[in-house]
Amino acid sequence: MDNVPKDVFQDVATRWNSTYDMMSCLLEQRRVVSDIMLDPKLIKKADCELYLENADWNLLSELCSILAPFKSTAEYMCTEKNVSVSEIYPIVSGLVSKRLVESTDDSATAPEVKRLIRDDLMSRYGPTGHVAPTSLPALGALLDPRHKKLTFFTSEQRKKTHAILESRLDDLPLRLPVNPPENCEQTPKRARKLDFIDYGSPDRSEIEDELQMYLCEKSVPDCDPLVWWKEKGSTFLKNFTCSKECSECAGDFRTFRTCVQLCRHTLEQT
């Protein structure tokens, strides 16, 4: 039987996902690692204390499950052709409400790891604070046809974000050139999705102005926002002008590295 050699990953403090990759690789090679650790010809006596018991392997598996969404998120946000600023609050909200919730199946360590990561996300982005609905990521989410319902905000926060966009629309000239949107290179037909983001919300029924007409358009979770605006830009011209400013901004990925560092710090204390 041919054995294909596999690489072993090392945790690096400055490299995203390296903690997850190291633990995932270790779990995959559990049998080989255990056999080596039990072989006195290969392991020094002083290193025998490094042998992992079943409880240690179970903890590694649990931590991998916690960190897996952050690896997916980092890869998703780092692609060059994805609009990123509008995804920040939907992603943070989804992680906090769906992936970092304590479970009855958690070990003694897992809730503390989830709490540390959750607290860091809330502190860094403050999705429930008064600043969040007036921020550029919130405006970007409102102008993203996938997230314009702002389901991750309260009703009061949504009103503030709507007011910010209305203010920007009022500042625009009364007449704008009716040109097709430029620089909207089409990305894959089905954009990659993160399964913890909530896209749904009831549609509004009253159409009052361009903003309300845009909000009453049905949300399209599977669309690429750049392609959507290329098709709809002439219909919602003022909204499209604001969306161009937001879509050119990049998201902040530092939090995912911080979450891994918090996880590493927790492991060192256990």
Order of alpha helices (4+ residues) and beta strands (2+ residues): alpha-alpha-alpha-alpha-alpha-alpha-alpha-alpha-alpha-alpha-alpha
